[in-house]
């Protein structure tokens, strides 16, 4: 695995809940949400589609 921080790029400093010590590659991450926090069948469908699209990465 390659380090998340590439040469010539500096991480932001530790702030609140963020700690650069825990940075790692985020390949294979999916997140779906309604901007206003509403529940909807469409959001559920999009989440399931994202999961299917990551199956080749062992997500299921």
CHARMM internal coordinates of N, CA and C (Angstrom, degrees):
IC EDIT
DIST 1 N 1 CA 1.4439
DIST 1 CA 1 C 1.5274
ANGL 1 N 1 CA 1 C 108.46
DIST 1 C 2 N 1.3046
ANGL 1 CA 1 C 2 N 115.68
DIHE 1 N 1 CA 1 C 2 N 140.28
DIST 2 N 2 CA 1.4625
ANGL 1 C 2 N 2 CA 121.17
DIHE 1 CA 1 C 2 N 2 CA 177.46
DIST 2 CA 2 C 1.5308
ANGL 2 N 2 CA 2 C 109.87
DIHE 1 C 2 N 2 CA 2 C -82.78
DIST 2 C 3 N 1.3215
ANGL 2 CA 2 C 3 N 117.19
DIHE 2 N 2 CA 2 C 3 N 146.57
DIST 3 N 3 CA 1.4610
ANGL 2 C 3 N 3 CA 118.11
DIHE 2 CA 2 C 3 N 3 CA 175.82
DIST 3 CA 3 C 1.5272
ANGL 3 N 3 CA 3 C 110.28
DIHE 2 C 3 N 3 CA 3 C -64.34
DIST 3 C 4 N 1.3278
ANGL 3 CA 3 C 4 N 116.80
DIHE 3 N 3 CA 3 C 4 N 147.46
DIST 4 N 4 CA 1.4624
ANGL 3 C 4 N 4 CA 121.04
DIHE 3 CA 3 C 4 N 4 CA -178.71
DIST 4 CA 4 C 1.5219
ANGL 4 N 4 CA 4 C 111.64
DIHE 3 C 4 N 4 CA 4 C -67.38
DIST 4 C 5 N 1.3083
ANGL 4 CA 4 C 5 N 117.27
DIHE 4 N 4 CA 4 C 5 N -27.86
DIST 5 N 5 CA 1.4591
ANGL 4 C 5 N 5 CA 121.03
DIHE 4 CA 4 C 5 N 5 CA -178.34
DIST 5 CA 5 C 1.5176
ANGL 5 N 5 CA 5 C 109.03
DIHE 4 C 5 N 5 CA 5 C -98.06
DIST 5 C 6 N 1.3064
ANGL 5 CA 5 C 6 N 115.73
DIHE 5 N 5 CA 5 C 6 N 121.66
DIST 6 N 6 CA 1.4544
ANGL 5 C 6 N 6 CA 121.56
DIHE 5 CA 5 C 6 N 6 CA -179.96
DIST 6 CA 6 C 1.5302
ANGL 6 N 6 CA 6 C 109.36
DIHE 5 C 6 N 6 CA 6 C -91.68
DIST 6 C 7 N 1.3385
ANGL 6 CA 6 C 7 N 117.81
DIHE 6 N 6 CA 6 C 7 N 153.51
DIST 7 N 7 CA 1.4607
ANGL 6 C 7 N 7 CA 120.66
DIHE 6 CA 6 C 7 N 7 CA 177.30
DIST 7 CA 7 C 1.5301
ANGL 7 N 7 CA 7 C 110.90
DIHE 6 C 7 N 7 CA 7 C -55.59
DIST 7 C 8 N 1.3172
ANGL 7 CA 7 C 8 N 116.96
DIHE 7 N 7 CA 7 C 8 N 139.74
DIST 8 N 8 CA 1.4516
ANGL 7 C 8 N 8 CA 121.54
DIHE 7 CA 7 C 8 N 8 CA 179.88
DIST 8 CA 8 C 1.5201
ANGL 8 N 8 CA 8 C 113.59
DIHE 7 C 8 N 8 CA 8 C 88.10
DIST 8 C 9 N 1.3198
ANGL 8 CA 8 C 9 N 117.42
DIHE 8 N 8 CA 8 C 9 N -2.87
DIST 9 N 9 CA 1.4641
ANGL 8 C 9 N 9 CA 121.74
DIHE 8 CA 8 C 9 N 9 CA 179.10
DIST 9 CA 9 C 1.5097
ANGL 9 N 9 CA 9 C 107.74
DIHE 8 C 9 N 9 CA 9 C -119.12
DIST 9 C 10 N 1.3120
ANGL 9 CA 9 C 10 N 117.39
DIHE 9 N 9 CA 9 C 10 N 131.99
DIST 10 N 10 CA 1.4658
ANGL 9 C 10 N 10 CA 119.27
DIHE 9 CA 9 C 10 N 10 CA 178.90
DIST 10 CA 10 C 1.5220
ANGL 10 N 10 CA 10 C 109.81
DIHE 9 C 10 N 10 CA 10 C -109.12
DIST 10 C 11 N 1.3068
ANGL 10 CA 10 C 11 N 115.10
DIHE 10 N 10 CA 10 C 11 N 144.24
DIST 11 N 11 CA 1.4603
ANGL 10 C 11 N 11 CA 120.75
DIHE 10 CA 10 C 11 N 11 CA 179.18
DIST 11 CA 11 C 1.5187
ANGL 11 N 11 CA 11 C 109.81
DIHE 10 C 11 N 11 CA 11 C -77.63
DIST 11 C 12 N 1.3238
ANGL 11 CA 11 C 12 N 116.64
DIHE 11 N 11 CA 11 C 12 N 150.65
DIST 12 N 12 CA 1.4606
ANGL 11 C 12 N 12 CA 118.52
DIHE 11 CA 11 C 12 N 12 CA 173.63
DIST 12 CA 12 C 1.5261
ANGL 12 N 12 CA 12 C 109.48
DIHE 11 C 12 N 12 CA 12 C -67.22
DIST 12 C 13 N 1.3189
ANGL 12 CA 12 C 13 N 117.47
DIHE 12 N 12 CA 12 C 13 N 156.01
DIST 13 N 13 CA 1.4707
ANGL 12 C 13 N 13 CA 119.81
DIHE 12 CA 12 C 13 N 13 CA -179.71
DIST 13 CA 13 C 1.5230
ANGL 13 N 13 CA 13 C 111.51
DIHE 12 C 13 N 13 CA 13 C -71.21
DIST 13 C 14 N 1.3227
ANGL 13 CA 13 C 14 N 115.24
DIHE 13 N 13 CA 13 C 14 N 161.79
DIST 14 N 14 CA 1.4654
ANGL 13 C 14 N 14 CA 120.95
DIHE 13 CA 13 C 14 N 14 CA 176.52
DIST 14 CA 14 C 1.5287
ANGL 14 N 14 CA 14 C 108.57
DIHE 13 C 14 N 14 CA 14 C -59.89
DIST 14 C 15 N 1.3388
ANGL 14 CA 14 C 15 N 115.22
DIHE 14 N 14 CA 14 C 15 N 132.12
DIST 15 N 15 CA 1.4640
ANGL 14 C 15 N 15 CA 119.89
DIHE 14 CA 14 C 15 N 15 CA -177.27
DIST 15 CA 15 C 1.5214
ANGL 15 N 15 CA 15 C 108.82
DIHE 14 C 15 N 15 CA 15 C -154.41
DIST 15 C 16 N 1.3149
ANGL 15 CA 15 C 16 N 118.49
DIHE 15 N 15 CA 15 C 16 N 124.18
DIST 16 N 16 CA 1.4581
ANGL 15 C 16 N 16 CA 121.66
DIHE 15 CA 15 C 16 N 16 CA 179.67
DIST 16 CA 16 C 1.5157
ANGL 16 N 16 CA 16 C 111.06
DIHE 15 C 16 N 16 CA 16 C 58.14
DIST 16 C 17 N 1.3328
ANGL 16 CA 16 C 17 N 116.99
DIHE 16 N 16 CA 16 C 17 N -125.77
DIST 17 N 17 CA 1.4595
ANGL 16 C 17 N 17 CA 121.33
DIHE 16 CA 16 C 17 N 17 CA 179.79
DIST 17 CA 17 C 1.5194
ANGL 17 N 17 CA 17 C 112.66
DIHE 16 C 17 N 17 CA 17 C -82.63
DIST 17 C 18 N 1.3337
ANGL 17 CA 17 C 18 N 117.72
DIHE 17 N 17 CA 17 C 18 N -11.30
DIST 18 N 18 CA 1.4674
ANGL 17 C 18 N 18 CA 120.45
DIHE 17 CA 17 C 18 N 18 CA -178.79
DIST 18 CA 18 C 1.5207
ANGL 18 N 18 CA 18 C 110.59
DIHE 17 C 18 N 18 CA 18 C -80.02
DIST 18 C 19 N 1.3245
ANGL 18 CA 18 C 19 N 115.48
DIHE 18 N 18 CA 18 C 19 N 130.56
DIST 19 N 19 CA 1.4598
ANGL 18 C 19 N 19 CA 121.43
DIHE 18 CA 18 C 19 N 19 CA 175.72
DIST 19 CA 19 C 1.5220
ANGL 19 N 19 CA 19 C 107.05
DIHE 18 C 19 N 19 CA 19 C -134.93
DIST 19 C 20 N 1.3383
ANGL 19 CA 19 C 20 N 118.30
DIHE 19 N 19 CA 19 C 20 N 115.20
DIST 20 N 20 CA 1.4655
ANGL 19 C 20 N 20 CA 120.66
DIHE 19 CA 19 C 20 N 20 CA -177.18
DIST 20 CA 20 C 1.5293
ANGL 20 N 20 CA 20 C 113.24
DIHE 19 C 20 N 20 CA 20 C -61.64
DIST 20 C 21 N 1.3188
ANGL 20 CA 20 C 21 N 117.33
DIHE 20 N 20 CA 20 C 21 N -16.00
DIST 21 N 21 CA 1.4615
ANGL 20 C 21 N 21 CA 120.84
DIHE 20 CA 20 C 21 N 21 CA 178.56
DIST 21 CA 21 C 1.5295
ANGL 21 N 21 CA 21 C 111.37
DIHE 20 C 21 N 21 CA 21 C -62.02
DIST 21 C 22 N 1.3244
ANGL 21 CA 21 C 22 N 116.83
DIHE 21 N 21 CA 21 C 22 N -26.89
DIST 22 N 22 CA 1.4579
ANGL 21 C 22 N 22 CA 121.16
DIHE 21 CA 21 C 22 N 22 CA -177.22
DIST 22 CA 22 C 1.5250
ANGL 22 N 22 CA 22 C 113.51
DIHE 21 C 22 N 22 CA 22 C -95.70
DIST 22 C 23 N 1.3243
ANGL 22 CA 22 C 23 N 118.24
DIHE 22 N 22 CA 22 C 23 N 9.89
DIST 23 N 23 CA 1.4661
ANGL 22 C 23 N 23 CA 121.35
DIHE 22 CA 22 C 23 N 23 CA 177.92
DIST 23 CA 23 C 1.5214
ANGL 23 N 23 CA 23 C 109.88
DIHE 22 C 23 N 23 CA 23 C -64.87
DIST 23 C 24 N 1.3308
ANGL 23 CA 23 C 24 N 116.06
DIHE 23 N 23 CA 23 C 24 N 139.43
DIST 24 N 24 CA 1.4587
ANGL 23 C 24 N 24 CA 121.88
DIHE 23 CA 23 C 24 N 24 CA 174.99
DIST 24 CA 24 C 1.5150
ANGL 24 N 24 CA 24 C 108.39
DIHE 23 C 24 N 24 CA 24 C -159.46
DIST 24 C 25 N 1.3055
ANGL 24 CA 24 C 25 N 116.10
DIHE 24 N 24 CA 24 C 25 N 168.75
DIST 25 N 25 CA 1.4528
ANGL 24 C 25 N 25 CA 121.57
DIHE 24 CA 24 C 25 N 25 CA 179.98
DIST 25 CA 25 C 1.5197
ANGL 25 N 25 CA 25 C 109.34
DIHE 24 C 25 N 25 CA 25 C -61.11
DIST 25 C 26 N 1.3226
ANGL 25 CA 25 C 26 N 117.49
DIHE 25 N 25 CA 25 C 26 N 133.59
DIST 26 N 26 CA 1.4637
ANGL 25 C 26 N 26 CA 122.17
DIHE 25 CA 25 C 26 N 26 CA -178.26
DIST 26 CA 26 C 1.5216
ANGL 26 N 26 CA 26 C 111.95
DIHE 25 C 26 N 26 CA 26 C -104.57
DIST 26 C 27 N 1.2984
ANGL 26 CA 26 C 27 N 117.87
DIHE 26 N 26 CA 26 C 27 N 24.33
DIST 27 N 27 CA 1.4555
ANGL 26 C 27 N 27 CA 121.22
DIHE 26 CA 26 C 27 N 27 CA -179.22
DIST 27 CA 27 C 1.5258
ANGL 27 N 27 CA 27 C 109.53
DIHE 26 C 27 N 27 CA 27 C -62.86
DIST 27 C 28 N 1.3155
ANGL 27 CA 27 C 28 N 116.63
DIHE 27 N 27 CA 27 C 28 N 130.06
DIST 28 N 28 CA 1.4533
ANGL 27 C 28 N 28 CA 120.73
DIHE 27 CA 27 C 28 N 28 CA 178.12
DIST 28 CA 28 C 1.5141
ANGL 28 N 28 CA 28 C 114.14
DIHE 27 C 28 N 28 CA 28 C 91.42
DIST 28 C 29 N 1.3053
ANGL 28 CA 28 C 29 N 117.17
DIHE 28 N 28 CA 28 C 29 N 17.33
DIST 29 N 29 CA 1.4562
ANGL 28 C 29 N 29 CA 120.97
DIHE 28 CA 28 C 29 N 29 CA 179.41
DIST 29 CA 29 C 1.5264
ANGL 29 N 29 CA 29 C 109.09
DIHE 28 C 29 N 29 CA 29 C -99.55
DIST 29 C 30 N 1.3147
ANGL 29 CA 29 C 30 N 116.65
DIHE 29 N 29 CA 29 C 30 N 135.70
DIST 30 N 30 CA 1.4566
ANGL 29 C 30 N 30 CA 120.91
DIHE 29 CA 29 C 30 N 30 CA 176.31
DIST 30 CA 30 C 1.5178
ANGL 30 N 30 CA 30 C 110.21
DIHE 29 C 30 N 30 CA 30 C -131.50
DIST 30 C 31 N 1.3155
ANGL 30 CA 30 C 31 N 116.66
DIHE 30 N 30 CA 30 C 31 N 141.61
DIST 31 N 31 CA 1.4589
ANGL 30 C 31 N 31 CA 121.22
DIHE 30 CA 30 C 31 N 31 CA -179.97
DIST 31 CA 31 C 1.5191
ANGL 31 N 31 CA 31 C 108.15
DIHE 30 C 31 N 31 CA 31 C -144.67
DIST 31 C 32 N 1.3224
ANGL 31 CA 31 C 32 N 116.77
DIHE 31 N 31 CA 31 C 32 N 127.73
DIST 32 N 32 CA 1.4577
ANGL 31 C 32 N 32 CA 121.94
DIHE 31 CA 31 C 32 N 32 CA 179.39
DIST 32 CA 32 C 1.5228
ANGL 32 N 32 CA 32 C 108.01
DIHE 31 C 32 N 32 CA 32 C -131.11
DIST 32 C 33 N 1.3208
ANGL 32 CA 32 C 33 N 116.67
DIHE 32 N 32 CA 32 C 33 N 130.61
DIST 33 N 33 CA 1.4647
ANGL 32 C 33 N 33 CA 120.89
DIHE 32 CA 32 C 33 N 33 CA 178.37
DIST 33 CA 33 C 1.5205
ANGL 33 N 33 CA 33 C 109.52
DIHE 32 C 33 N 33 CA 33 C -153.91
DIST 33 C 34 N 1.3197
ANGL 33 CA 33 C 34 N 116.17
DIHE 33 N 33 CA 33 C 34 N 154.84
DIST 34 N 34 CA 1.4601
ANGL 33 C 34 N 34 CA 121.48
DIHE 33 CA 33 C 34 N 34 CA 173.81
DIST 34 CA 34 C 1.5228
ANGL 34 N 34 CA 34 C 106.69
DIHE 33 C 34 N 34 CA 34 C -82.82
DIST 34 C 35 N 1.3141
ANGL 34 CA 34 C 35 N 117.06
DIHE 34 N 34 CA 34 C 35 N 134.62
DIST 35 N 35 CA 1.4641
ANGL 34 C 35 N 35 CA 121.73
DIHE 34 CA 34 C 35 N 35 CA -176.43
DIST 35 CA 35 C 1.5305
ANGL 35 N 35 CA 35 C 112.00
DIHE 34 C 35 N 35 CA 35 C -56.49
DIST 35 C 36 N 1.3170
ANGL 35 CA 35 C 36 N 116.84
DIHE 35 N 35 CA 35 C 36 N -34.67
DIST 36 N 36 CA 1.4640
ANGL 35 C 36 N 36 CA 120.50
DIHE 35 CA 35 C 36 N 36 CA -178.53
DIST 36 CA 36 C 1.5275
ANGL 36 N 36 CA 36 C 112.79
DIHE 35 C 36 N 36 CA 36 C -97.17
DIST 36 C 37 N 1.3337
ANGL 36 CA 36 C 37 N 117.53
DIHE 36 N 36 CA 36 C 37 N 10.12
DIST 37 N 37 CA 1.4540
ANGL 36 C 37 N 37 CA 121.81
DIHE 36 CA 36 C 37 N 37 CA 176.51
DIST 37 CA 37 C 1.5168
ANGL 37 N 37 CA 37 C 115.20
DIHE 36 C 37 N 37 CA 37 C 76.05
DIST 37 C 38 N 1.3204
ANGL 37 CA 37 C 38 N 117.21
DIHE 37 N 37 CA 37 C 38 N 14.55
DIST 38 N 38 CA 1.4677
ANGL 37 C 38 N 38 CA 120.59
DIHE 37 CA 37 C 38 N 38 CA -179.68
DIST 38 CA 38 C 1.5168
ANGL 38 N 38 CA 38 C 111.42
DIHE 37 C 38 N 38 CA 38 C -80.36
DIST 38 C 39 N 1.3178
ANGL 38 CA 38 C 39 N 115.77
DIHE 38 N 38 CA 38 C 39 N 146.76
DIST 39 N 39 CA 1.4586
ANGL 38 C 39 N 39 CA 121.24
DIHE 38 CA 38 C 39 N 39 CA 173.62
DIST 39 CA 39 C 1.5219
ANGL 39 N 39 CA 39 C 108.05
DIHE 38 C 39 N 39 CA 39 C -82.55
DIST 39 C 40 N 1.3307
ANGL 39 CA 39 C 40 N 116.59
DIHE 39 N 39 CA 39 C 40 N 139.17
DIST 40 N 40 CA 1.4623
ANGL 39 C 40 N 40 CA 118.58
DIHE 39 CA 39 C 40 N 40 CA 175.89
DIST 40 CA 40 C 1.5224
ANGL 40 N 40 CA 40 C 109.52
DIHE 39 C 40 N 40 CA 40 C -155.49
DIST 40 C 41 N 1.3059
ANGL 40 CA 40 C 41 N 114.31
DIHE 40 N 40 CA 40 C 41 N 152.88
DIST 41 N 41 CA 1.4595
ANGL 40 C 41 N 41 CA 119.96
DIHE 40 CA 40 C 41 N 41 CA 177.47
DIST 41 CA 41 C 1.5285
ANGL 41 N 41 CA 41 C 110.14
DIHE 40 C 41 N 41 CA 41 C -65.26
DIST 41 C 42 N 1.3173
ANGL 41 CA 41 C 42 N 116.99
DIHE 41 N 41 CA 41 C 42 N -32.73
DIST 42 N 42 CA 1.4769
ANGL 41 C 42 N 42 CA 121.15
DIHE 41 CA 41 C 42 N 42 CA 179.50
DIST 42 CA 42 C 1.5315
ANGL 42 N 42 CA 42 C 110.53
DIHE 41 C 42 N 42 CA 42 C -62.61
DIST 42 C 43 N 1.3137
ANGL 42 CA 42 C 43 N 117.84
DIHE 42 N 42 CA 42 C 43 N -42.29
DIST 43 N 43 CA 1.4677
ANGL 42 C 43 N 43 CA 120.81
DIHE 42 CA 42 C 43 N 43 CA 177.85
DIST 43 CA 43 C 1.5239
ANGL 43 N 43 CA 43 C 109.79
DIHE 42 C 43 N 43 CA 43 C -62.12
DIST 43 C 44 N 1.3235
ANGL 43 CA 43 C 44 N 116.94
DIHE 43 N 43 CA 43 C 44 N -42.34
DIST 44 N 44 CA 1.4610
ANGL 43 C 44 N 44 CA 121.02
DIHE 43 CA 43 C 44 N 44 CA 177.26
DIST 44 CA 44 C 1.5268
ANGL 44 N 44 CA 44 C 110.71
DIHE 43 C 44 N 44 CA 44 C -60.98
DIST 44 C 45 N 1.3385
ANGL 44 CA 44 C 45 N 117.01
DIHE 44 N 44 CA 44 C 45 N -45.70
DIST 45 N 45 CA 1.4664
ANGL 44 C 45 N 45 CA 120.63
DIHE 44 CA 44 C 45 N 45 CA 178.49
DIST 45 CA 45 C 1.5263
ANGL 45 N 45 CA 45 C 111.49
DIHE 44 C 45 N 45 CA 45 C -60.06
DIST 45 C 46 N 1.3244
ANGL 45 CA 45 C 46 N 116.99
DIHE 45 N 45 CA 45 C 46 N -42.45
DIST 46 N 46 CA 1.4669
ANGL 45 C 46 N 46 CA 120.78
DIHE 45 CA 45 C 46 N 46 CA -179.87
DIST 46 CA 46 C 1.5285
ANGL 46 N 46 CA 46 C 111.04
DIHE 45 C 46 N 46 CA 46 C -65.82
DIST 46 C 47 N 1.3261
ANGL 46 CA 46 C 47 N 117.42
DIHE 46 N 46 CA 46 C 47 N -38.51
DIST 47 N 47 CA 1.4626
ANGL 46 C 47 N 47 CA 120.91
DIHE 46 CA 46 C 47 N 47 CA 177.22
DIST 47 CA 47 C 1.5127
ANGL 47 N 47 CA 47 C 111.99
DIHE 46 C 47 N 47 CA 47 C -64.02
DIST 47 C 48 N 1.3324
ANGL 47 CA 47 C 48 N 116.70
DIHE 47 N 47 CA 47 C 48 N -42.48
DIST 48 N 48 CA 1.4701
ANGL 47 C 48 N 48 CA 120.38
DIHE 47 CA 47 C 48 N 48 CA 178.02
DIST 48 CA 48 C 1.5234
ANGL 48 N 48 CA 48 C 111.13
DIHE 47 C 48 N 48 CA 48 C -66.15
DIST 48 C 49 N 1.3312
ANGL 48 CA 48 C 49 N 116.67
DIHE 48 N 48 CA 48 C 49 N -37.14
DIST 49 N 49 CA 1.4666
ANGL 48 C 49 N 49 CA 120.01
DIHE 48 CA 48 C 49 N 49 CA 177.01
DIST 49 CA 49 C 1.5286
ANGL 49 N 49 CA 49 C 110.53
DIHE 48 C 49 N 49 CA 49 C -64.44
DIST 49 C 50 N 1.3221
ANGL 49 CA 49 C 50 N 116.92
DIHE 49 N 49 CA 49 C 50 N -42.15
DIST 50 N 50 CA 1.4641
ANGL 49 C 50 N 50 CA 120.68
DIHE 49 CA 49 C 50 N 50 CA 177.42
DIST 50 CA 50 C 1.5239
ANGL 50 N 50 CA 50 C 110.55
DIHE 49 C 50 N 50 CA 50 C -61.06
DIST 50 C 51 N 1.3200
ANGL 50 CA 50 C 51 N 117.15
DIHE 50 N 50 CA 50 C 51 N -41.71
DIST 51 N 51 CA 1.4612
ANGL 50 C 51 N 51 CA 121.40
DIHE 50 CA 50 C 51 N 51 CA 178.45
DIST 51 CA 51 C 1.5261
ANGL 51 N 51 CA 51 C 110.92
DIHE 50 C 51 N 51 CA 51 C -62.81
DIST 51 C 52 N 1.3329
ANGL 51 CA 51 C 52 N 116.81
DIHE 51 N 51 CA 51 C 52 N -43.99
DIST 52 N 52 CA 1.4723
ANGL 51 C 52 N 52 CA 119.96
DIHE 51 CA 51 C 52 N 52 CA 177.78
DIST 52 CA 52 C 1.5253
ANGL 52 N 52 CA 52 C 110.87
DIHE 51 C 52 N 52 CA 52 C -61.81
DIST 52 C 53 N 1.3158
ANGL 52 CA 52 C 53 N 116.92
DIHE 52 N 52 CA 52 C 53 N -38.17
DIST 53 N 53 CA 1.4648
ANGL 52 C 53 N 53 CA 120.70
DIHE 52 CA 52 C 53 N 53 CA -179.31
DIST 53 CA 53 C 1.5237
ANGL 53 N 53 CA 53 C 112.66
DIHE 52 C 53 N 53 CA 53 C -69.91
DIST 53 C 54 N 1.3294
ANGL 53 CA 53 C 54 N 117.47
DIHE 53 N 53 CA 53 C 54 N -16.90
DIST 54 N 54 CA 1.4633
ANGL 53 C 54 N 54 CA 120.94
DIHE 53 CA 53 C 54 N 54 CA 178.80
DIST 54 CA 54 C 1.5308
ANGL 54 N 54 CA 54 C 112.55
DIHE 53 C 54 N 54 CA 54 C -103.24
DIST 54 C 55 N 1.3159
ANGL 54 CA 54 C 55 N 117.34
DIHE 54 N 54 CA 54 C 55 N 4.17
DIST 55 N 55 CA 1.4708
ANGL 54 C 55 N 55 CA 120.37
DIHE 54 CA 54 C 55 N 55 CA -177.72
DIST 55 CA 55 C 1.5242
ANGL 55 N 55 CA 55 C 111.88
DIHE 54 C 55 N 55 CA 55 C -57.62
DIST 55 C 56 N 1.3254
ANGL 55 CA 55 C 56 N 117.26
DIHE 55 N 55 CA 55 C 56 N -34.20
DIST 56 N 56 CA 1.4650
ANGL 55 C 56 N 56 CA 120.34
DIHE 55 CA 55 C 56 N 56 CA -179.61
DIST 56 CA 56 C 1.5249
ANGL 56 N 56 CA 56 C 112.03
DIHE 55 C 56 N 56 CA 56 C -67.24
DIST 56 C 57 N 1.3125
ANGL 56 CA 56 C 57 N 117.74
DIHE 56 N 56 CA 56 C 57 N -12.22
DIST 57 N 57 CA 1.4627
ANGL 56 C 57 N 57 CA 121.55
DIHE 56 CA 56 C 57 N 57 CA 178.64
DIST 57 CA 57 C 1.5242
ANGL 57 N 57 CA 57 C 111.65
DIHE 56 C 57 N 57 CA 57 C -100.32
DIST 57 C 58 N 1.3120
ANGL 57 CA 57 C 58 N 116.97
DIHE 57 N 57 CA 57 C 58 N 9.95
DIST 58 N 58 CA 1.4575
ANGL 57 C 58 N 58 CA 120.78
DIHE 57 CA 57 C 58 N 58 CA 179.13
DIST 58 CA 58 C 1.5112
ANGL 58 N 58 CA 58 C 113.12
DIHE 57 C 58 N 58 CA 58 C 79.52
DIST 58 C 59 N 1.3254
ANGL 58 CA 58 C 59 N 116.97
DIHE 58 N 58 CA 58 C 59 N 23.69
DIST 59 N 59 CA 1.4646
ANGL 58 C 59 N 59 CA 120.94
DIHE 58 CA 58 C 59 N 59 CA -177.11
DIST 59 CA 59 C 1.5231
ANGL 59 N 59 CA 59 C 112.51
DIHE 58 C 59 N 59 CA 59 C -73.63
DIST 59 C 60 N 1.3185
ANGL 59 CA 59 C 60 N 117.32
DIHE 59 N 59 CA 59 C 60 N -15.74
DIST 60 N 60 CA 1.4686
ANGL 59 C 60 N 60 CA 119.29
DIHE 59 CA 59 C 60 N 60 CA -177.92
DIST 60 CA 60 C 1.5083
ANGL 60 N 60 CA 60 C 110.58
DIHE 59 C 60 N 60 CA 60 C -117.13
END
COOR INIT
IC SEED 1 N 1 CA 1 C
IC BUILD
